[in-house]
């Protein structure tokens, strides 16, 4: 089972991101579940959403405590919330940031989870450029698809365009594809650096 935990702030679309990821998995004939973890938080408050993907029916219903992948929609959460709690030793981390991972002060992460792969993608920048709104959720999923291979980019863009028909869906899908290409290039650079 592949488990994803999404950290964001209210209004950034964390819940929608989990739902889109689950729909993409359904389109690939897999089982998936998506659900949020929040109460009456206001816009801007920290929220979490979860997605599980498996080839078999998923019976577990509790929050994802040992994620295979983390998506951090807002880099300001890195030093406010323990977003890395429970990350599997070989997990993947994708952070919405225009800066490189070294600029985010994550030396502790590297020490505590030495085999994890952590990359950044400027998802908010891509969202604004493609559809004029600072909503990074679908864009980050494109990056997650490249980082982990949890879903195919074509399945993801189909899910996006079904959820947001018309120009908005097409723009979100284009932004997700650009994030996919960006993270794939970053991932290849990371692999080359480790080999040296």
Secondary structure, DSSP 8 states (H G I E B T S, - for coil): -EEEEEEEETTS-HHHHHHHHHHHHHHTT-EEEEEEE-SS--TTSEEEEEEEEESS-----S--SS-SEEEES-GGGGGTS-TTTT--TT-EEEEE-SS-GGGG--HHHHHHSTT-EEEEE-HHHHHHHHHSS---HHHHHHHHHHHH-SS-HHHHHHHHHHHSTTHHHHHHHHHHHHHHHHHHHHHHHHHHHHH-
